[in-house]
Amino acid sequence: MAVTDVADPFDMSLAAISKHLMILTRAGLISQEKRGRVKWCKLEPDALRAASVWMQGFGQFEPVNLDAFERFLATELPQRE
């Protein structure tokens, strides 16, 4: 996909999207190629497969309920003025 197409659904600047895509590129999860004035992004399936396996290792933990955690902190921490 073109970077502009990747950015389209998000409420972020194109510069912010580009920074995020650069991080994914450095991680090897995507590759980028400039053709003319358009920068194209391509998923790297082997790297994504390895990342997916790594993330599945965290599936053994229960997801954190942030609302319950906030209530817990409110009862346990002293109130500050």
N, CA, C and O atoms as a Maestro MAE file, in Angstrom:
{
 s_m_m2io_version
 :::
 2.0.0
}

f_m_ct {
 s_m_title
 :::
 protein
 m_atom[324] {
  # First column is atom index #
  i_m_mmod_type
  r_m_x_coord
  r_m_y_coord
  r_m_z_coord
  i_m_residue_number
  s_m_chain_name
  s_m_pdb_residue_name
  s_m_pdb_atom_name
  i_m_atomic_number
  :::
  1 25 0.839 -1.179 0.000 1 A "MET " " N  " 7
  2 3 0.000 0.000 0.000 1 A "MET " " CA " 6
  3 2 0.882 1.240 0.000 1 A "MET " " C  " 6
  4 15 2.008 1.232 0.498 1 A "MET " " O  " 8
  5 25 0.351 2.268 -0.556 2 A "ALA " " N  " 7
  6 3 1.037 3.561 -0.482 2 A "ALA " " CA " 6
  7 2 0.913 4.090 0.941 2 A "ALA " " C  " 6
  8 15 -0.088 3.840 1.613 2 A "ALA " " O  " 8
  9 25 1.907 4.808 1.395 3 A "VAL " " N  " 7
  10 3 1.885 5.367 2.750 3 A "VAL " " CA " 6
  11 2 0.622 6.191 2.977 3 A "VAL " " C  " 6
  12 15 0.034 6.136 4.057 3 A "VAL " " O  " 8
  13 25 0.208 6.942 1.987 4 A "THR " " N  " 7
  14 3 -1.009 7.760 2.149 4 A "THR " " CA " 6
  15 2 -2.239 6.877 2.356 4 A "THR " " C  " 6
  16 15 -3.145 7.252 3.101 4 A "THR " " O  " 8
  17 25 -2.286 5.709 1.710 5 A "ASP " " N  " 7
  18 3 -3.399 4.780 1.913 5 A "ASP " " CA " 6
  19 2 -3.358 4.149 3.302 5 A "ASP " " C  " 6
  20 15 -4.398 3.926 3.923 5 A "ASP " " O  " 8
  21 25 -2.149 3.863 3.783 6 A "VAL " " N  " 7
  22 3 -2.006 3.323 5.136 6 A "VAL " " CA " 6
  23 2 -2.490 4.357 6.148 6 A "VAL " " C  " 6
  24 15 -3.152 4.006 7.125 6 A "VAL " " O  " 8
  25 25 -2.168 5.613 5.922 7 A "ALA " " N  " 7
  26 3 -2.486 6.688 6.864 7 A "ALA " " CA " 6
  27 2 -3.959 7.079 6.848 7 A "ALA " " C  " 6
  28 15 -4.477 7.596 7.838 7 A "ALA " " O  " 8
  29 25 -4.629 6.836 5.735 8 A "ASP " " N  " 7
  30 3 -5.991 7.336 5.544 8 A "ASP " " CA " 6
  31 2 -6.963 7.048 6.695 8 A "ASP " " C  " 6
  32 15 -7.665 7.970 7.110 8 A "ASP " " O  " 8
  33 25 -7.045 5.825 7.233 9 A "PRO " " N  " 7
  34 3 -8.055 5.568 8.276 9 A "PRO " " CA " 6
  35 2 -7.713 6.158 9.649 9 A "PRO " " C  " 6
  36 15 -8.556 6.142 10.546 9 A "PRO " " O  " 8
  37 25 -6.521 6.666 9.825 10 A "PHE " " N  " 7
  38 3 -6.080 7.130 11.144 10 A "PHE " " CA " 6
  39 2 -6.176 8.641 11.272 10 A "PHE " " C  " 6
  40 15 -5.977 9.376 10.304 10 A "PHE " " O  " 8
  41 25 -6.482 9.089 12.471 11 A "ASP " " N  " 7
  42 3 -6.569 10.516 12.762 11 A "ASP " " CA " 6
  43 2 -5.207 10.988 13.273 11 A "ASP " " C  " 6
  44 15 -5.069 11.433 14.412 11 A "ASP " " O  " 8
  45 25 -4.216 10.880 12.406 12 A "MET " " N  " 7
  46 3 -2.848 11.274 12.725 12 A "MET " " CA " 6
  47 2 -2.268 11.981 11.506 12 A "MET " " C  " 6
  48 15 -2.746 11.807 10.385 12 A "MET " " O  " 8
  49 25 -1.240 12.775 11.742 13 A "SER " " N  " 7
  50 3 -0.582 13.442 10.614 13 A "SER " " CA " 6
  51 2 0.194 12.416 9.797 13 A "SER " " C  " 6
  52 15 0.559 11.352 10.298 13 A "SER " " O  " 8
  53 25 0.435 12.743 8.556 14 A "LEU " " N  " 7
  54 3 1.216 11.872 7.686 14 A "LEU " " CA " 6
  55 2 2.634 11.708 8.232 14 A "LEU " " C  " 6
  56 15 3.236 10.642 8.105 14 A "LEU " " O  " 8
  57 25 3.157 12.761 8.835 15 A "ALA " " N  " 7
  58 3 4.501 12.685 9.430 15 A "ALA " " CA " 6
  59 2 4.531 11.677 10.580 15 A "ALA " " C  " 6
  60 15 5.491 10.918 10.710 15 A "ALA " " O  " 8
  61 25 3.490 11.663 11.413 16 A "ALA " " N  " 7
  62 3 3.416 10.712 12.530 16 A "ALA " " CA " 6
  63 2 3.303 9.285 12.007 16 A "ALA " " C  " 6
  64 15 3.956 8.378 12.522 16 A "ALA " " O  " 8
  65 25 2.484 9.090 10.995 17 A "ILE " " N  " 7
  66 3 2.348 7.757 10.389 17 A "ILE " " CA " 6
  67 2 3.691 7.310 9.827 17 A "ILE " " C  " 6
  68 15 4.088 6.159 10.007 17 A "ILE " " O  " 8
  69 25 4.382 8.201 9.158 18 A "SER " " N  " 7
  70 3 5.688 7.873 8.578 18 A "SER " " CA " 6
  71 2 6.681 7.443 9.646 18 A "SER " " C  " 6
  72 15 7.468 6.521 9.429 18 A "SER " " O  " 8
  73 25 6.649 8.101 10.794 19 A "LYS " " N  " 7
  74 3 7.543 7.717 11.895 19 A "LYS " " CA " 6
  75 2 7.221 6.311 12.382 19 A "LYS " " C  " 6
  76 15 8.125 5.511 12.622 19 A "LYS " " O  " 8
  77 25 5.931 6.008 12.530 20 A "HIS " " N  " 7
  78 3 5.531 4.663 12.957 20 A "HIS " " CA " 6
  79 2 5.958 3.614 11.923 20 A "HIS " " C  " 6
  80 15 6.439 2.539 12.282 20 A "HIS " " O  " 8
  81 25 5.779 3.934 10.654 21 A "LEU " " N  " 7
  82 3 6.164 2.998 9.607 21 A "LEU " " CA " 6
  83 2 7.677 2.789 9.572 21 A "LEU " " C  " 6
  84 15 8.147 1.694 9.264 21 A "LEU " " O  " 8
  85 25 8.431 3.824 9.884 22 A "MET " " N  " 7
  86 3 9.891 3.684 9.925 22 A "MET " " CA " 6
  87 2 10.305 2.710 11.040 22 A "MET " " C  " 6
  88 15 11.236 1.925 10.865 22 A "MET " " O  " 8
  89 25 9.631 2.763 12.153 23 A "ILE " " N  " 7
  90 3 9.921 1.839 13.256 23 A "ILE " " CA " 6
  91 2 9.621 0.404 12.823 23 A "ILE " " C  " 6
  92 15 10.406 -0.505 13.092 23 A "ILE " " O  " 8
  93 25 8.483 0.203 12.151 24 A "LEU " " N  " 7
  94 3 8.144 -1.128 11.653 24 A "LEU " " CA " 6
  95 2 9.158 -1.605 10.614 24 A "LEU " " C  " 6
  96 15 9.476 -2.792 10.543 24 A "LEU " " O  " 8
  97 25 9.662 -0.665 9.810 25 A "THR " " N  " 7
  98 3 10.675 -1.007 8.813 25 A "THR " " CA " 6
  99 2 11.971 -1.424 9.501 25 A "THR " " C  " 6
  100 15 12.578 -2.430 9.133 25 A "THR " " O  " 8
  101 25 12.389 -0.658 10.487 26 A "ARG " " N  " 7
  102 3 13.627 -0.992 11.212 26 A "ARG " " CA " 6
  103 2 13.511 -2.336 11.915 26 A "ARG " " C  " 6
  104 15 14.501 -3.054 12.061 26 A "ARG " " O  " 8
  105 25 12.296 -2.679 12.353 27 A "ALA " " N  " 7
  106 3 12.062 -3.965 13.012 27 A "ALA " " CA " 6
  107 2 11.977 -5.107 12.005 27 A "ALA " " C  " 6
  108 15 11.960 -6.276 12.391 27 A "ALA " " O  " 8
  109 25 11.925 -4.774 10.719 28 A "GLY " " N  " 7
  110 3 11.853 -5.795 9.690 28 A "GLY " " CA " 6
  111 2 10.452 -6.337 9.443 28 A "GLY " " C  " 6
  112 15 10.288 -7.314 8.712 28 A "GLY " " O  " 8
  113 25 9.440 -5.714 10.044 29 A "LEU " " N  " 7
  114 3 8.066 -6.189 9.882 29 A "LEU " " CA " 6
  115 2 7.440 -5.743 8.567 29 A "LEU " " C  " 6
  116 15 6.535 -6.395 8.046 29 A "LEU " " O  " 8
  117 25 7.931 -4.625 8.037 30 A "ILE " " N  " 7
  118 3 7.508 -4.169 6.713 30 A "ILE " " CA " 6
  119 2 8.746 -3.713 5.952 30 A "ILE " " C  " 6
  120 15 9.805 -3.496 6.540 30 A "ILE " " O  " 8
  121 25 8.602 -3.572 4.647 31 A "SER " " N  " 7
  122 3 9.651 -2.937 3.847 31 A "SER " " CA " 6
  123 2 9.008 -1.767 3.125 31 A "SER " " C  " 6
  124 15 7.799 -1.748 2.891 31 A "SER " " O  " 8
  125 25 9.827 -0.801 2.779 32 A "GLN " " N  " 7
  126 3 9.335 0.383 2.075 32 A "GLN " " CA " 6
  127 2 10.171 0.587 0.818 32 A "GLN " " C  " 6
  128 15 11.379 0.353 0.801 32 A "GLN " " O  " 8
  129 25 9.493 1.028 -0.224 33 A "GLU " " N  " 7
  130 3 10.164 1.300 -1.492 33 A "GLU " " CA " 6
  131 2 9.571 2.569 -2.081 33 A "GLU " " C  " 6
  132 15 8.353 2.743 -2.127 33 A "GLU " " O  " 8
  133 25 10.449 3.446 -2.528 34 A "LYS " " N  " 7
  134 3 9.978 4.689 -3.141 34 A "LYS " " CA " 6
  135 2 9.990 4.523 -4.657 34 A "LYS " " C  " 6
  136 15 11.010 4.194 -5.263 34 A "LYS " " O  " 8
  137 25 8.821 4.763 -5.246 35 A "ARG " " N  " 7
  138 3 8.681 4.731 -6.703 35 A "ARG " " CA " 6
  139 2 8.130 6.082 -7.128 35 A "ARG " " C  " 6
  140 15 6.968 6.403 -6.881 35 A "ARG " " O  " 8
  141 25 8.978 6.857 -7.766 36 A "GLY " " N  " 7
  142 3 8.584 8.220 -8.117 36 A "GLY " " CA " 6
  143 2 8.426 9.033 -6.848 36 A "GLY " " C  " 6
  144 15 9.342 9.107 -6.029 36 A "GLY " " O  " 8
  145 25 7.264 9.642 -6.689 37 A "ARG " " N  " 7
  146 3 7.018 10.442 -5.481 37 A "ARG " " CA " 6
  147 2 6.217 9.667 -4.445 37 A "ARG " " C  " 6
  148 15 5.863 10.215 -3.401 37 A "ARG " " O  " 8
  149 25 5.927 8.402 -4.721 38 A "VAL " " N  " 7
  150 3 5.090 7.600 -3.821 38 A "VAL " " CA " 6
  151 2 5.943 6.569 -3.093 38 A "VAL " " C  " 6
  152 15 6.751 5.868 -3.702 38 A "VAL " " O  " 8
  153 25 5.750 6.489 -1.782 39 A "LYS " " N  " 7
  154 3 6.433 5.490 -0.978 39 A "LYS " " CA " 6
  155 2 5.459 4.348 -0.717 39 A "LYS " " C  " 6
  156 15 4.348 4.567 -0.233 39 A "LYS " " O  " 8
  157 25 5.880 3.128 -1.041 40 A "TRP " " N  " 7
  158 3 5.043 1.949 -0.913 40 A "TRP " " CA " 6
  159 2 5.514 1.100 0.257 40 A "TRP " " C  " 6
  160 15 6.712 0.995 0.518 40 A "TRP " " O  " 8
  161 25 4.565 0.498 0.954 41 A "CYS " " N  " 7
  162 3 4.857 -0.378 2.093 41 A "CYS " " CA " 6
  163 2 4.427 -1.799 1.752 41 A "CYS " " C  " 6
  164 15 3.409 -2.014 1.094 41 A "CYS " " O  " 8
  165 25 5.205 -2.748 2.202 42 A "LYS " " N  " 7
  166 3 4.904 -4.163 1.972 42 A "LYS " " CA " 6
  167 2 5.125 -4.923 3.272 42 A "LYS " " C  " 6
  168 15 6.162 -4.771 3.917 42 A "LYS " " O  " 8
  169 25 4.148 -5.742 3.654 43 A "LEU " " N  " 7
  170 3 4.309 -6.583 4.835 43 A "LEU " " CA " 6
  171 2 5.374 -7.636 4.562 43 A "LEU " " C  " 6
  172 15 5.509 -8.122 3.438 43 A "LEU " " O  " 8
  173 25 6.123 -7.982 5.591 44 A "GLU " " N  " 7
  174 3 7.134 -9.038 5.492 44 A "GLU " " CA " 6
  175 2 6.613 -10.246 6.265 44 A "GLU " " C  " 6
  176 15 6.750 -10.304 7.487 44 A "GLU " " O  " 8
  177 25 6.008 -11.225 5.555 45 A "PRO " " N  " 7
  178 3 5.306 -12.324 6.224 45 A "PRO " " CA " 6
  179 2 6.152 -13.143 7.189 45 A "PRO " " C  " 6
  180 15 5.666 -13.520 8.255 45 A "PRO " " O  " 8
  181 25 7.400 -13.426 6.844 46 A "ASP " " N  " 7
  182 3 8.225 -14.241 7.738 46 A "ASP " " CA " 6
  183 2 8.477 -13.526 9.061 46 A "ASP " " C  " 6
  184 15 8.416 -14.142 10.125 46 A "ASP " " O  " 8
  185 25 8.756 -12.240 8.993 47 A "ALA " " N  " 7
  186 3 8.982 -11.466 10.217 47 A "ALA " " CA " 6
  187 2 7.698 -11.355 11.023 47 A "ALA " " C  " 6
  188 15 7.729 -11.439 12.251 47 A "ALA " " O  " 8
  189 25 6.569 -11.167 10.346 48 A "LEU " " N  " 7
  190 3 5.288 -11.076 11.046 48 A "LEU " " CA " 6
  191 2 4.939 -12.398 11.705 48 A "LEU " " C  " 6
  192 15 4.373 -12.412 12.798 48 A "LEU " " O  " 8
  193 25 5.269 -13.512 11.057 49 A "ARG " " N  " 7
  194 3 5.020 -14.831 11.636 49 A "ARG " " CA " 6
  195 2 5.815 -14.989 12.937 49 A "ARG " " C  " 6
  196 15 5.285 -15.461 13.943 49 A "ARG " " O  " 8
  197 25 7.073 -14.597 12.906 50 A "ALA " " N  " 7
  198 3 7.910 -14.691 14.110 50 A "ALA " " CA " 6
  199 2 7.371 -13.787 15.213 50 A "ALA " " C  " 6
  200 15 7.364 -14.174 16.382 50 A "ALA " " O  " 8
  201 25 6.920 -12.588 14.855 51 A "ALA " " N  " 7
  202 3 6.351 -11.671 15.848 51 A "ALA " " CA " 6
  203 2 5.069 -12.248 16.424 51 A "ALA " " C  " 6
  204 15 4.810 -12.110 17.620 51 A "ALA " " O  " 8
  205 25 4.265 -12.893 15.588 52 A "SER " " N  " 7
  206 3 3.013 -13.490 16.051 52 A "SER " " CA " 6
  207 2 3.284 -14.610 17.046 52 A "SER " " C  " 6
  208 15 2.608 -14.707 18.070 52 A "SER " " O  " 8
  209 25 4.261 -15.447 16.756 53 A "VAL " " N  " 7
  210 3 4.624 -16.528 17.676 53 A "VAL " " CA " 6
  211 2 5.082 -15.938 19.003 53 A "VAL " " C  " 6
  212 15 4.712 -16.440 20.064 53 A "VAL " " O  " 8
  213 25 5.881 -14.880 18.954 54 A "TRP " " N  " 7
  214 3 6.377 -14.235 20.165 54 A "TRP " " CA " 6
  215 2 5.214 -13.682 20.989 54 A "TRP " " C  " 6
  216 15 5.175 -13.852 22.208 54 A "TRP " " O  " 8
  217 25 4.256 -13.013 20.310 55 A "MET " " N  " 7
  218 3 3.116 -12.415 21.022 55 A "MET " " CA " 6
  219 2 2.195 -13.475 21.606 55 A "MET " " C  " 6
  220 15 1.590 -13.249 22.654 55 A "MET " " O  " 8
  221 25 2.074 -14.624 20.954 56 A "GLN " " N  " 7
  222 3 1.215 -15.682 21.472 56 A "GLN " " CA " 6
  223 2 1.713 -16.194 22.818 56 A "GLN " " C  " 6
  224 15 0.937 -16.721 23.615 56 A "GLN " " O  " 8
  225 25 3.000 -16.039 23.063 57 A "GLY " " N  " 7
  226 3 3.558 -16.436 24.357 57 A "GLY " " CA " 6
  227 2 2.975 -15.638 25.506 57 A "GLY " " C  " 6
  228 15 3.009 -16.086 26.652 57 A "GLY " " O  " 8
  229 25 2.445 -14.473 25.219 58 A "PHE " " N  " 7
  230 3 1.842 -13.645 26.253 58 A "PHE " " CA " 6
  231 2 0.369 -13.955 26.438 58 A "PHE " " C  " 6
  232 15 -0.265 -13.409 27.342 58 A "PHE " " O  " 8
  233 25 -0.190 -14.818 25.603 59 A "GLY " " N  " 7
  234 3 -1.598 -15.158 25.676 59 A "GLY " " CA " 6
  235 2 -1.966 -15.936 26.920 59 A "GLY " " C  " 6
  236 15 -3.148 -16.075 27.237 59 A "GLY " " O  " 8
  237 25 -0.977 -16.443 27.626 60 A "GLN " " N  " 7
  238 3 -1.259 -17.213 28.826 60 A "GLN " " CA " 6
  239 2 -1.681 -16.332 30.001 60 A "GLN " " C  " 6
  240 15 -2.186 -16.832 31.006 60 A "GLN " " O  " 8
  241 25 -1.478 -15.045 29.876 61 A "PHE " " N  " 7
  242 3 -1.830 -14.120 30.946 61 A "PHE " " CA " 6
  243 2 -3.206 -13.533 30.698 61 A "PHE " " C  " 6
  244 15 -3.612 -13.335 29.553 61 A "PHE " " O  " 8
  245 25 -3.911 -13.258 31.768 62 A "GLU " " N  " 7
  246 3 -5.214 -12.614 31.658 62 A "GLU " " CA " 6
  247 2 -5.023 -11.166 31.230 62 A "GLU " " C  " 6
  248 15 -4.078 -10.514 31.674 62 A "GLU " " O  " 8
  249 25 -5.901 -10.653 30.380 63 A "PRO " " N  " 7
  250 3 -5.797 -9.233 30.036 63 A "PRO " " CA " 6
  251 2 -6.064 -8.362 31.262 63 A "PRO " " C  " 6
  252 15 -6.841 -8.723 32.146 63 A "PRO " " O  " 8
  253 25 -5.414 -7.230 31.292 64 A "VAL " " N  " 7
  254 3 -5.564 -6.328 32.431 64 A "VAL " " CA " 6
  255 2 -6.852 -5.526 32.272 64 A "VAL " " C  " 6
  256 15 -7.088 -4.914 31.231 64 A "VAL " " O  " 8
  257 25 -7.675 -5.535 33.304 65 A "ASN " " N  " 7
  258 3 -8.886 -4.723 33.325 65 A "ASN " " CA " 6
  259 2 -8.492 -3.385 33.933 65 A "ASN " " C  " 6
  260 15 -8.353 -3.275 35.151 65 A "ASN " " O  " 8
  261 25 -8.313 -2.377 33.104 66 A "LEU " " N  " 7
  262 3 -7.807 -1.090 33.579 66 A "LEU " " CA " 6
  263 2 -8.791 -0.383 34.511 66 A "LEU " " C  " 6
  264 15 -8.366 0.324 35.424 66 A "LEU " " O  " 8
  265 25 -10.089 -0.560 34.300 67 A "ASP " " N  " 7
  266 3 -11.068 0.058 35.200 67 A "ASP " " CA " 6
  267 2 -10.956 -0.535 36.602 67 A "ASP " " C  " 6
  268 15 -10.980 0.194 37.594 67 A "ASP " " O  " 8
  269 25 -10.833 -1.853 36.680 68 A "ALA " " N  " 7
  270 3 -10.693 -2.508 37.986 68 A "ALA " " CA " 6
  271 2 -9.373 -2.102 38.639 68 A "ALA " " C  " 6
  272 15 -9.317 -1.904 39.853 68 A "ALA " " O  " 8
  273 25 -8.321 -1.977 37.847 69 A "PHE " " N  " 7
  274 3 -7.027 -1.562 38.382 69 A "PHE " " CA " 6
  275 2 -7.103 -0.144 38.939 69 A "PHE " " C  " 6
  276 15 -6.539 0.145 39.994 69 A "PHE " " O  " 8
  277 25 -7.799 0.736 38.228 70 A "GLU " " N  " 7
  278 3 -7.963 2.115 38.695 70 A "GLU " " CA " 6
  279 2 -8.740 2.149 40.020 70 A "GLU " " C  " 6
  280 15 -8.385 2.905 40.925 70 A "GLU " " O  " 8
  281 25 -9.802 1.331 40.135 71 A "ARG " " N  " 7
  282 3 -10.565 1.274 41.393 71 A "ARG " " CA " 6
  283 2 -9.692 0.758 42.528 71 A "ARG " " C  " 6
  284 15 -9.760 1.258 43.650 71 A "ARG " " O  " 8
  285 25 -8.868 -0.250 42.229 72 A "PHE " " N  " 7
  286 3 -7.959 -0.791 43.233 72 A "PHE " " CA " 6
  287 2 -6.991 0.285 43.716 72 A "PHE " " C  " 6
  288 15 -6.787 0.445 44.920 72 A "PHE " " O  " 8
  289 25 -6.401 1.014 42.793 73 A "LEU " " N  " 7
  290 3 -5.461 2.071 43.169 73 A "LEU " " CA " 6
  291 2 -6.151 3.154 43.993 73 A "LEU " " C  " 6
  292 15 -5.563 3.684 44.936 73 A "LEU " " O  " 8
  293 25 -7.384 3.484 43.647 74 A "ALA " " N  " 7
  294 3 -8.116 4.518 44.377 74 A "ALA " " CA " 6
  295 2 -8.358 4.110 45.835 74 A "ALA " " C  " 6
  296 15 -8.370 4.961 46.724 74 A "ALA " " O  " 8
  297 25 -8.545 2.831 46.076 75 A "THR " " N  " 7
  298 3 -8.789 2.385 47.450 75 A "THR " " CA " 6
  299 2 -7.489 2.176 48.215 75 A "THR " " C  " 6
  300 15 -7.468 2.310 49.438 75 A "THR " " O  " 8
  301 25 -6.414 1.852 47.521 76 A "GLU " " N  " 7
  302 3 -5.165 1.534 48.188 76 A "GLU " " CA " 6
  303 2 -4.240 2.719 48.394 76 A "GLU " " C  " 6
  304 15 -3.472 2.739 49.355 76 A "GLU " " O  " 8
  305 25 -4.296 3.697 47.518 77 A "LEU " " N  " 7
  306 3 -3.395 4.842 47.625 77 A "LEU " " CA " 6
  307 2 -4.059 5.971 48.409 77 A "LEU " " C  " 6
  308 15 -5.260 6.203 48.268 77 A "LEU " " O  " 8
  309 25 -3.282 6.674 49.232 78 A "PRO " " N  " 7
  310 3 -3.867 7.798 49.954 78 A "PRO " " CA " 6
  311 2 -4.286 8.894 48.995 78 A "PRO " " C  " 6
  312 15 -3.633 9.139 47.981 78 A "PRO " " O  " 8
  313 25 -5.366 9.538 49.326 79 A "GLN " " N  " 7
  314 3 -5.872 10.630 48.479 79 A "GLN " " CA " 6
  315 2 -4.982 11.851 48.654 79 A "GLN " " C  " 6
  316 15 -4.597 12.188 49.774 79 A "GLN " " O  " 8
  317 25 -4.661 12.504 47.563 80 A "ARG " " N  " 7
  318 3 -3.833 13.719 47.613 80 A "ARG " " CA " 6
  319 2 -4.728 14.918 47.360 80 A "ARG " " C  " 6
  320 15 -5.643 14.865 46.539 80 A "ARG " " O  " 8
  321 25 -4.457 15.984 48.065 81 A "GLU " " N  " 7
  322 3 -5.219 17.221 47.904 81 A "GLU " " CA " 6
  323 2 -4.828 17.919 46.629 81 A "GLU " " C  " 6
  324 15 -5.364 18.983 46.318 81 A "GLU " " O  " 8
  :::
 }
 m_bond[323] {
  # First column is bond index #
  i_m_from
  i_m_to
  i_m_order
  :::
  1 1 2 1
  2 2 3 1
  3 3 4 2
  4 3 5 1
  5 5 6 1
  6 6 7 1
  7 7 8 2
  8 7 9 1
  9 9 10 1
  10 10 11 1
  11 11 12 2
  12 11 13 1
  13 13 14 1
  14 14 15 1
  15 15 16 2
  16 15 17 1
  17 17 18 1
  18 18 19 1
  19 19 20 2
  20 19 21 1
  21 21 22 1
  22 22 23 1
  23 23 24 2
  24 23 25 1
  25 25 26 1
  26 26 27 1
  27 27 28 2
  28 27 29 1
  29 29 30 1
  30 30 31 1
  31 31 32 2
  32 31 33 1
  33 33 34 1
  34 34 35 1
  35 35 36 2
  36 35 37 1
  37 37 38 1
  38 38 39 1
  39 39 40 2
  40 39 41 1
  41 41 42 1
  42 42 43 1
  43 43 44 2
  44 43 45 1
  45 45 46 1
  46 46 47 1
  47 47 48 2
  48 47 49 1
  49 49 50 1
  50 50 51 1
  51 51 52 2
  52 51 53 1
  53 53 54 1
  54 54 55 1
  55 55 56 2
  56 55 57 1
  57 57 58 1
  58 58 59 1
  59 59 60 2
  60 59 61 1
  61 61 62 1
  62 62 63 1
  63 63 64 2
  64 63 65 1
  65 65 66 1
  66 66 67 1
  67 67 68 2
  68 67 69 1
  69 69 70 1
  70 70 71 1
  71 71 72 2
  72 71 73 1
  73 73 74 1
  74 74 75 1
  75 75 76 2
  76 75 77 1
  77 77 78 1
  78 78 79 1
  79 79 80 2
  80 79 81 1
  81 81 82 1
  82 82 83 1
  83 83 84 2
  84 83 85 1
  85 85 86 1
  86 86 87 1
  87 87 88 2
  88 87 89 1
  89 89 90 1
  90 90 91 1
  91 91 92 2
  92 91 93 1
  93 93 94 1
  94 94 95 1
  95 95 96 2
  96 95 97 1
  97 97 98 1
  98 98 99 1
  99 99 100 2
  100 99 101 1
  101 101 102 1
  102 102 103 1
  103 103 104 2
  104 103 105 1
  105 105 106 1
  106 106 107 1
  107 107 108 2
  108 107 109 1
  109 109 110 1
  110 110 111 1
  111 111 112 2
  112 111 113 1
  113 113 114 1
  114 114 115 1
  115 115 116 2
  116 115 117 1
  117 117 118 1
  118 118 119 1
  119 119 120 2
  120 119 121 1
  121 121 122 1
  122 122 123 1
  123 123 124 2
  124 123 125 1
  125 125 126 1
  126 126 127 1
  127 127 128 2
  128 127 129 1
  129 129 130 1
  130 130 131 1
  131 131 132 2
  132 131 133 1
  133 133 134 1
  134 134 135 1
  135 135 136 2
  136 135 137 1
  137 137 138 1
  138 138 139 1
  139 139 140 2
  140 139 141 1
  141 141 142 1
  142 142 143 1
  143 143 144 2
  144 143 145 1
  145 145 146 1
  146 146 147 1
  147 147 148 2
  148 147 149 1
  149 149 150 1
  150 150 151 1
  151 151 152 2
  152 151 153 1
  153 153 154 1
  154 154 155 1
  155 155 156 2
  156 155 157 1
  157 157 158 1
  158 158 159 1
  159 159 160 2
  160 159 161 1
  161 161 162 1
  162 162 163 1
  163 163 164 2
  164 163 165 1
  165 165 166 1
  166 166 167 1
  167 167 168 2
  168 167 169 1
  169 169 170 1
  170 170 171 1
  171 171 172 2
  172 171 173 1
  173 173 174 1
  174 174 175 1
  175 175 176 2
  176 175 177 1
  177 177 178 1
  178 178 179 1
  179 179 180 2
  180 179 181 1
  181 181 182 1
  182 182 183 1
  183 183 184 2
  184 183 185 1
  185 185 186 1
  186 186 187 1
  187 187 188 2
  188 187 189 1
  189 189 190 1
  190 190 191 1
  191 191 192 2
  192 191 193 1
  193 193 194 1
  194 194 195 1
  195 195 196 2
  196 195 197 1
  197 197 198 1
  198 198 199 1
  199 199 200 2
  200 199 201 1
  201 201 202 1
  202 202 203 1
  203 203 204 2
  204 203 205 1
  205 205 206 1
  206 206 207 1
  207 207 208 2
  208 207 209 1
  209 209 210 1
  210 210 211 1
  211 211 212 2
  212 211 213 1
  213 213 214 1
  214 214 215 1
  215 215 216 2
  216 215 217 1
  217 217 218 1
  218 218 219 1
  219 219 220 2
  220 219 221 1
  221 221 222 1
  222 222 223 1
  223 223 224 2
  224 223 225 1
  225 225 226 1
  226 226 227 1
  227 227 228 2
  228 227 229 1
  229 229 230 1
  230 230 231 1
  231 231 232 2
  232 231 233 1
  233 233 234 1
  234 234 235 1
  235 235 236 2
  236 235 237 1
  237 237 238 1
  238 238 239 1
  239 239 240 2
  240 239 241 1
  241 241 242 1
  242 242 243 1
  243 243 244 2
  244 243 245 1
  245 245 246 1
  246 246 247 1
  247 247 248 2
  248 247 249 1
  249 249 250 1
  250 250 251 1
  251 251 252 2
  252 251 253 1
  253 253 254 1
  254 254 255 1
  255 255 256 2
  256 255 257 1
  257 257 258 1
  258 258 259 1
  259 259 260 2
  260 259 261 1
  261 261 262 1
  262 262 263 1
  263 263 264 2
  264 263 265 1
  265 265 266 1
  266 266 267 1
  267 267 268 2
  268 267 269 1
  269 269 270 1
  270 270 271 1
  271 271 272 2
  272 271 273 1
  273 273 274 1
  274 274 275 1
  275 275 276 2
  276 275 277 1
  277 277 278 1
  278 278 279 1
  279 279 280 2
  280 279 281 1
  281 281 282 1
  282 282 283 1
  283 283 284 2
  284 283 285 1
  285 285 286 1
  286 286 287 1
  287 287 288 2
  288 287 289 1
  289 289 290 1
  290 290 291 1
  291 291 292 2
  292 291 293 1
  293 293 294 1
  294 294 295 1
  295 295 296 2
  296 295 297 1
  297 297 298 1
  298 298 299 1
  299 299 300 2
  300 299 301 1
  301 301 302 1
  302 302 303 1
  303 303 304 2
  304 303 305 1
  305 305 306 1
  306 306 307 1
  307 307 308 2
  308 307 309 1
  309 309 310 1
  310 310 311 1
  311 311 312 2
  312 311 313 1
  313 313 314 1
  314 314 315 1
  315 315 316 2
  316 315 317 1
  317 317 318 1
  318 318 319 1
  319 319 320 2
  320 319 321 1
  321 321 322 1
  322 322 323 1
  323 323 324 2
  :::
 }
}
